[in-house]
Amino acid sequence: MASSTLSRIDLAKSSNYHHEMRDPLKPRRLIYPEGTSAASTPSRTRRLIRYCRAISVTLGMLSTASFGLNALLLYNSNTPGSTEPSFENILISLLENSKTTVVGGRERDKAVAKGALEFSSHRASSQIPLWRQTGNSSTEALLTTTLPVWMQTYVDWHVETRANLTSQNWNSTRYIFISCLASDTKCGGASDRLQLLPWAVLMAARGNRLLLIRWERPCALEEFLVPKDVDWTVPEWLWQSVQLYSPHPKLLMSGGKPSLRHAQAADLIVAIRQQAHDHGKTFYDELKEDNEAGFYEVFHDVWKAFFQPSPIVQIQIEKTMDDLGLRPRRYIAAHVRQKYHRDKTHDTDHVDNAVRCAYQSRQGVSNTIYFASDSTVATKRAVDFGRYITALANDTVPSSINVVARINVSEPLHLDRGSAYLQNTDSWQSFKPDDFYDVFVDLYLLASSTCVVYGVGGYGLWASLLTTKRCSFRHSSRHCGWEVPSNGSIAHML
């Protein structure tokens, strides 16, 4: 990035920037290049203009450069030899005519955009828009995607429709909301709420509905994740209109045909409150064409189209990776859920097996294992176990294993239950949004590994679906080798 761009820490400290982030993509008038208008501009170019506009609208987001990169590459990869206005000309025209007042004024706005342009130009030859990557390799530049054609069409329609939504025309579009409201008695954990994304997109596409997400419990989703290519946010004016129009919409509560009927019904508004054990996978795979990728195969790409970490969460991810010496796709990961239906905090065999399985899945990468759990006791055990194995240094076990983890003073929180993992409570109300950042920091640290081995529950599986290789597996259903000698004692070795 250019040296004139703002530092991430400066942006994170800016109160105006924080205010922008609470409603990151408010409706704004599109500004077209000189001599053009909405009527005379191809839809592809209109989308490109919105990408460019997002640089100034979302000034300070860590995605500033990626917005510029995605716009340039989407444009280049889809318009070979086109005579439509270039990315650079559209962005320059936008900046010269922009009326948007953002942090630091227009000079700073231009500095960020200039950095995005330089970043885009530097990488354009080797990268493609993130939502069009296949996910087979983090280094491959492929012009294909696992997303089926119907889903790509829906994404394009969603981008266009959401960008042109106003308080005057909102009721000409039908909606499907993934919602978790303060008044709800149960929403499920983060995985239950978001792992259903491919199924939710299927319901939205089959019902010709705009898919949007509204969280109030424990806070707005935008505290943790922000839009990527697809803007799923709900402006406050729209939510007020929706509440007045349909305070109790029909609910899609299962992954099967009844939900599809609700999605295709005439109702203007429906909502998703799904707690299906497979998050809609079975029904999604039943409806797909034979030549289309299945639920698990499309998950990585559809997630990349919808989500990226919020700036504050992204800063914590990068800081943690630096502190632990982690590099994307250069380590393996293990997740252990110790508080699932019953408390297994002191089940050390379960933890040790997860570490061994992670080591077995390393596929030539380093011996570093990132370990995450809902139990601090389990996390400490995993780190100690790695040290113990390294200290043994004999023919029956690996010469070294570097288990690293984030060991917090307090236990990690459950998104729906706070600190009470094993019972339904309202304890989440006593915590602040930043108390839940760990949920998403761990998610992305697990997903940035080469492979994830995971146990019971949906969280570890969720992270594995975000990796770029299909080498993950469930360690709780497999016994992995190199047993520790029966007379060994971790306590004596440390």
C-alpha positions in Angstrom: 0.0 0.0 0.0 1.1 3.6 -0.5 2.8 5.2 2.4 0.2 8.0 2.3 -2.6 5.7 3.4 -3.9 5.6 6.9 -2.6 3.1 9.3 -5.0 0.5 10.6 -4.5 1.5 14.2 -5.2 5.1 13.4 -8.4 4.1 11.7 -9.4 1.8 14.5 -9.1 4.7 17.0 -11.1 7.1 15.0 -14.6 7.7 16.4 -15.9 8.9 13.1 -14.7 5.8 11.5 -16.4 3.7 14.2 -19.6 5.5 13.5 -19.3 4.7 9.8 -18.9 1.1 10.6 -22.2 0.8 12.5 -24.0 1.4 9.2 -21.2 0.8 6.7 -23.0 1.1 3.4 -25.7 3.7 3.7 -27.6 4.4 0.5 -25.7 7.0 -1.6 -26.3 8.6 -5.0 -24.1 6.9 -7.6 -21.8 9.2 -9.5 -21.1 8.2 -13.1 -18.1 9.1 -15.3 -18.4 12.3 -17.2 -20.7 11.9 -20.2 -22.5 8.9 -18.9 -25.6 8.2 -16.9 -27.4 5.2 -15.3 -29.4 4.7 -18.4 -26.4 4.7 -20.7 -24.1 2.7 -18.5 -23.9 -1.1 -18.8 -24.9 -2.9 -15.6 -21.4 -4.4 -15.3 -20.0 -0.9 -15.2 -22.6 0.3 -12.8 -21.5 -2.5 -10.4 -17.9 -1.4 -10.9 -18.9 2.1 -10.0 -20.4 0.9 -6.8 -17.2 -1.0 -6.0 -15.3 2.2 -6.5 -17.7 4.2 -4.5 -17.3 1.8 -1.6 -13.7 2.9 -1.3 -14.8 6.3 -0.1 -18.0 5.1 1.6 -16.2 2.6 3.7 -13.0 4.7 4.2 -10.9 3.1 7.0 -12.1 -0.4 6.5 -9.3 -2.9 6.0 -11.0 -4.0 2.9 -10.3 -0.7 1.1 -7.6 -2.2 -1.0 -9.6 -5.4 -1.7 -12.6 -3.3 -2.9 -10.3 -1.7 -5.4 -8.6 -5.0 -6.3 -11.9 -6.8 -6.7 -13.4 -4.1 -8.8 -10.4 -3.9 -11.2 -10.1 -7.6 -11.5 -13.8 -8.3 -11.9 -13.9 -5.7 -14.6 -10.8 -7.0 -16.4 -11.8 -10.7 -16.2 -15.2 -10.1 -17.6 -14.6 -7.5 -20.2 -11.6 -8.5 -22.4 -11.0 -5.9 -25.0 -14.0 -3.9 -23.7 -14.4 -0.2 -24.6 -16.2 0.6 -21.4 -14.5 3.1 -19.1 -11.5 1.8 -17.3 -11.4 1.2 -13.6 -8.9 3.9 -13.1 -11.0 6.5 -15.0 -14.1 5.6 -13.1 -12.4 5.9 -9.8 -10.7 9.2 -10.6 -14.0 10.6 -11.9 -15.7 9.4 -8.7 -13.1 11.0 -6.5 -13.1 14.3 -8.4 -16.9 14.6 -8.1 -17.5 13.0 -4.7 -19.6 14.8 -2.2 -19.1 12.2 0.5 -17.7 13.6 3.8 -15.7 11.0 5.6 -12.9 10.7 8.1 -10.1 13.2 7.3 -11.9 14.8 4.3 -11.3 14.4 0.6 -7.5 14.5 0.7 -7.3 11.5 2.9 -10.0 9.8 0.9 -7.9 10.3 -2.2 -4.8 8.9 -0.4 -6.6 5.7 0.5 -8.0 5.4 -3.0 -4.6 6.0 -4.5 -3.2 3.3 -2.4 -5.9 0.9 -3.5 -5.1 1.7 -7.1 -1.4 1.1 -6.7 -2.2 -2.1 -4.8 -4.6 -3.2 -7.5 -2.3 -2.5 -10.4 0.5 -4.4 -8.6 -1.5 -7.6 -8.2 -4.0 -7.5 -11.1 -1.9 -9.9 -13.2 -1.9 -12.7 -10.6 -5.2 -12.4 -8.8 -8.9 -12.6 -9.5 -12.0 -11.4 -7.6 -12.1 -13.3 -4.3 -15.7 -14.6 -4.8 -14.7 -16.0 -8.2 -11.8 -18.1 -6.8 -12.3 -21.9 -6.8 -10.8 -22.3 -3.4 -8.5 -25.2 -4.6 -5.4 -23.2 -3.8 -4.6 -19.9 -2.2 -2.0 -19.3 -5.0 -4.0 -20.3 -8.0 -5.5 -17.6 -10.2 -8.4 -19.3 -11.8 -11.3 -17.8 -13.6 -13.8 -20.4 -12.4 -15.7 -20.8 -9.2 -17.5 -23.6 -7.3 -20.6 -21.4 -7.3 -23.3 -22.8 -9.7 -24.5 -20.5 -12.4 -27.8 -19.8 -10.7 -25.9 -18.6 -7.5 -23.6 -16.3 -9.5 -26.7 -14.8 -11.2 -28.3 -14.4 -7.8 -25.2 -12.6 -6.4 -25.2 -10.2 -9.3 -28.9 -9.5 -8.9 -28.4 -9.0 -5.1 -25.6 -6.5 -5.6 -27.7 -4.5 -8.0 -30.9 -4.6 -6.0 -29.4 -3.8 -2.6 -27.4 -0.9 -4.0 -30.5 0.7 -5.5 -32.8 0.1 -2.4 -34.4 3.3 -1.1 -37.2 4.2 1.3 -39.4 4.9 -1.7 -39.0 1.6 -3.5 -38.2 -0.9 -0.8 -41.6 -2.6 -0.9 -41.2 -3.5 -4.6 -38.7 -6.2 -3.5 -39.4 -9.4 -1.5 -37.1 -10.2 1.4 -35.8 -13.1 3.4 -34.1 -12.3 6.7 -31.6 -14.3 8.7 -32.5 -12.7 12.1 -31.6 -13.0 15.7 -33.5 -10.4 17.7 -33.2 -9.4 21.4 -36.7 -10.7 22.0 -35.8 -14.2 20.7 -35.5 -16.8 23.3 -32.9 -18.8 21.3 -30.8 -18.2 18.2 -28.1 -20.8 18.5 -24.3 -20.3 18.4 -22.4 -18.6 15.7 -22.2 -21.8 13.6 -25.9 -22.5 13.8 -26.7 -19.0 12.6 -24.2 -18.8 9.7 -23.3 -22.3 8.5 -26.7 -22.4 6.8 -25.5 -19.7 4.3 -25.6 -21.9 1.1 -29.1 -23.2 2.0 -30.3 -19.6 2.8 -29.0 -18.4 -0.6 -30.9 -21.3 -2.3 -34.1 -20.3 -0.5 -33.6 -16.7 -1.4 -32.9 -17.5 -5.1 -35.8 -19.9 -5.4 -38.1 -17.3 -3.8 -36.7 -14.3 -5.7 -35.9 -12.6 -2.4 -33.2 -10.3 -1.2 -31.3 -12.0 1.5 -30.4 -9.7 4.5 -29.1 -10.4 8.0 -30.2 -8.7 11.2 -28.6 -9.5 14.6 -29.4 -7.9 17.9 -28.3 -10.7 20.1 -25.7 -10.3 21.5 -25.2 -7.3 19.1 -25.1 -6.5 15.4 -23.3 -9.0 13.2 -21.4 -6.0 11.8 -19.4 -5.9 15.0 -17.7 -9.1 13.8 -18.3 -9.4 10.1 -18.8 -6.9 7.3 -20.0 -7.3 3.7 -17.6 -8.4 1.0 -19.2 -8.4 -2.5 -22.8 -8.9 -1.3 -24.2 -6.3 1.0 -26.4 -8.1 3.5 -26.8 -5.3 6.0 -30.2 -3.9 6.9 -30.4 -0.1 7.1 -32.3 1.2 10.1 -34.9 2.9 8.0 -35.6 -0.5 6.2 -35.9 -2.4 9.4 -38.4 0.1 10.8 -40.4 -0.3 7.6 -40.3 -4.0 7.8 -41.3 -4.1 11.4 -44.3 -1.9 10.7 -45.3 -4.0 7.7 -44.8 -7.5 9.1 -43.8 -7.7 12.7 -44.3 -11.5 12.8 -43.3 -12.9 9.4 -43.4 -16.6 8.4 -40.4 -18.5 9.7 -38.3 -21.0 7.7 -37.4 -23.4 10.5 -36.3 -26.6 8.7 -34.1 -27.4 5.8 -36.9 -29.1 3.8 -39.9 -28.6 1.5 -42.0 -26.6 4.0 -39.3 -23.9 4.1 -39.1 -23.8 0.3 -42.9 -23.3 0.1 -42.7 -20.4 2.6 -39.8 -18.9 0.5 -41.8 -19.1 -2.7 -45.0 -17.8 -1.1 -46.4 -14.4 -2.0 -45.5 -12.9 1.4 -43.3 -9.8 1.1 -41.2 -10.8 4.1 -40.2 -14.1 5.5 -37.5 -14.9 8.1 -35.1 -17.8 8.8 -34.9 -19.4 12.2 -33.3 -22.7 11.3 -31.8 -25.1 13.8 -31.4 -28.1 11.6 -28.6 -30.4 12.6 -27.1 -30.3 9.1 -27.8 -26.6 8.5 -29.8 -27.4 5.3 -27.1 -29.5 3.6 -29.3 -32.5 2.9 -32.0 -30.5 1.2 -29.5 -28.3 -0.7 -27.7 -31.4 -2.1 -31.1 -33.0 -3.1 -32.0 -29.9 -5.2 -28.7 -29.4 -6.9 -28.0 -30.5 -10.5 -25.7 -33.5 -11.0 -22.9 -31.3 -12.4 -23.1 -28.7 -9.6 -20.9 -28.6 -6.5 -22.6 -29.7 -3.2 -23.2 -27.7 0.0 -19.8 -28.3 1.5 -18.0 -27.6 -1.8 -19.6 -24.2 -2.5 -19.4 -23.1 1.1 -15.9 -21.5 0.9 -16.8 -19.4 -2.2 -20.3 -18.3 -1.1 -18.8 -17.2 2.3 -16.1 -15.2 0.5 -18.9 -13.4 -1.5 -20.8 -12.4 1.7 -18.3 -11.9 4.5 -15.0 -10.6 5.7 -13.8 -9.8 9.2 -14.7 -6.4 10.6 -11.7 -4.1 10.9 -11.3 -4.6 14.6 -11.6 -8.3 14.4 -9.1 -8.3 11.4 -6.6 -6.4 13.5 -6.9 -9.0 16.2 -6.5 -11.9 13.8 -3.3 -10.4 12.3 -1.9 -9.5 15.7 -2.5 -13.0 17.0 -1.0 -14.6 14.0 2.1 -12.4 14.4 2.3 -13.1 18.1 2.1 -16.9 17.6 4.3 -17.0 14.5 1.6 -18.3 12.2 1.5 -17.8 8.5 -1.6 -18.6 6.4 -1.6 -22.2 5.0 1.7 -22.9 6.8 0.2 -24.6 9.8 -2.4 -27.1 10.8 -5.3 -26.6 13.3 -7.3 -28.6 15.8 -10.5 -27.6 17.5 -12.0 -29.4 20.6 -15.4 -28.7 22.0 -15.4 -29.8 25.6 -18.7 -28.4 26.7 -21.2 -29.9 24.3 -24.4 -31.3 26.1 -22.2 -32.2 29.0 -18.9 -31.0 30.5 -15.8 -32.9 29.4 -13.3 -30.3 30.5 -11.0 -32.8 32.1 -11.1 -35.4 29.3 -7.4 -35.2 28.4 -7.5 -38.2 26.1 -9.8 -36.3 23.8 -7.4 -33.4 23.7 -4.3 -35.5 23.1 -6.0 -37.4 20.3 -6.9 -34.1 18.6 -3.3 -33.0 18.7 -2.1 -36.4 17.2 -4.7 -36.2 14.5 -3.7 -32.7 13.6 -0.1 -33.8 13.3 -1.1 -36.7 11.0 -3.0 -34.3 8.7 -0.1 -31.8 8.2 0.7 -32.9 4.6 4.2 -31.6 4.4 3.7 -28.3 6.2 5.4 -27.3 9.4 4.9 -29.1 12.7 3.1 -26.1 14.1 -0.5 -26.8 15.3 -2.9 -24.0 16.2 -5.3 -25.3 18.9 -8.6 -23.8 19.9 -11.3 -24.9 22.3 -14.2 -23.7 24.4 -12.2 -24.7 27.5 -9.1 -23.0 28.8 -8.2 -26.2 30.6 -8.2 -28.1 27.3 -6.1 -25.4 25.6 -3.4 -25.5 28.2 -3.4 -29.3 28.1 -2.8 -29.2 24.3 0.1 -26.8 24.6 1.6 -28.9 27.4 1.1 -32.1 25.5 3.1 -30.6 22.5 5.9 -29.7 24.8 5.9 -33.1 26.4 6.1 -34.9 23.0 9.0 -32.7 21.9 10.8 -33.4 25.1 10.5 -37.2 24.7 12.4 -37.0 21.4 12.6 -40.8 20.7 11.7 -43.1 17.8 8.1 -43.7 18.9 7.0 -40.0 18.6 7.8 -37.0 16.4 10.9 -35.1 17.1 9.0 -31.9 17.7 5.5 -30.5 17.7 4.8 -26.8 18.2 1.3 -26.4 19.7 0.3 -22.8 19.9 -2.9 -21.3 21.2 -4.6 -18.2 22.6 -4.9 -18.8 26.3 -7.2 -16.4 27.9 -7.7 -15.6 31.6 -11.4 -16.3 31.2 -13.2 -19.0 29.3 -14.3 -18.2 25.7 -18.0 -17.2 25.4 -20.9 -18.8 23.6 -22.6 -16.4 21.3 -26.1 -17.3 22.5 -25.4 -18.3 26.1 -22.4 -16.2 27.2 -20.4 -18.1 29.7 -23.2 -20.7 30.4 -22.4 -23.3 27.6 -24.6 -26.0 29.0 -27.9 -24.2 29.7 -30.2 -21.7 28.0 -29.7 -18.4 29.8 -29.7 -14.7 29.1 -26.2 -14.2 30.4 -25.1 -12.9 27.0 -26.8 -9.6 28.0 -24.1 -8.9 30.6 -21.3 -8.9 28.0 -20.1 -6.2 25.5 -19.6 -6.9 21.8 -15.8 -7.1 22.1 -16.2 -9.9 24.7 -17.3 -12.1 21.8 -14.5 -11.2 19.3 -12.7 -14.5 20.2 -15.5 -16.4 18.4 -14.6 -14.9 15.1 -10.8 -14.5 15.7 -10.6 -18.3 16.4 -12.8 -19.0 13.4 -10.4 -17.3 11.0 -7.3 -18.6 12.6 -8.6 -22.1 12.2 -9.7 -21.4 8.7 -6.4 -20.0 7.7 -4.7 -23.3 8.4 -4.0 -26.0 5.8 -6.3 -28.5 7.5 -8.6 -28.5 10.5 -9.3 -31.5 12.6 -12.5 -31.0 14.6 -14.7 -32.8 17.1 -18.3 -32.6 18.2 -20.5 -29.6 17.5 -20.7 -27.4 14.4 -18.0 -24.8 15.1 -14.9 -26.9 14.0 -16.7 -28.2 10.9 -17.7 -24.6 10.0 -14.0 -23.5 10.2 -12.9 -26.5 8.1 -15.4 -25.5 5.3 -13.6 -22.2 5.0 -10.2 -23.8 4.4 -8.9 -24.1 0.8 -8.2 -27.8 0.9 -10.4 -30.8 1.5 -8.1 -32.5 4.0 -10.0 -31.9 7.2 -11.7 -34.6 9.3 -13.5 -35.3 12.6 -10.9 -36.4 15.2 -13.7 -37.4 17.6 -14.5 -40.4 15.3 -10.9 -41.5 14.7 -8.1 -42.8 16.9 -4.8 -41.3 15.8 -1.4 -42.9 16.4 1.9 -42.5 18.4 0.5 -43.1 21.8 2.4 -41.5 24.7 4.2 -44.2 26.8 2.0 -45.3 29.7 4.7 -44.3 32.2 5.0 -40.9 30.8 4.0 -37.9 32.8 3.5 -34.4 31.4 3.8 -32.9 34.8 7.3 -34.4 35.2 8.5 -33.3 31.9 7.6 -29.6 32.3 
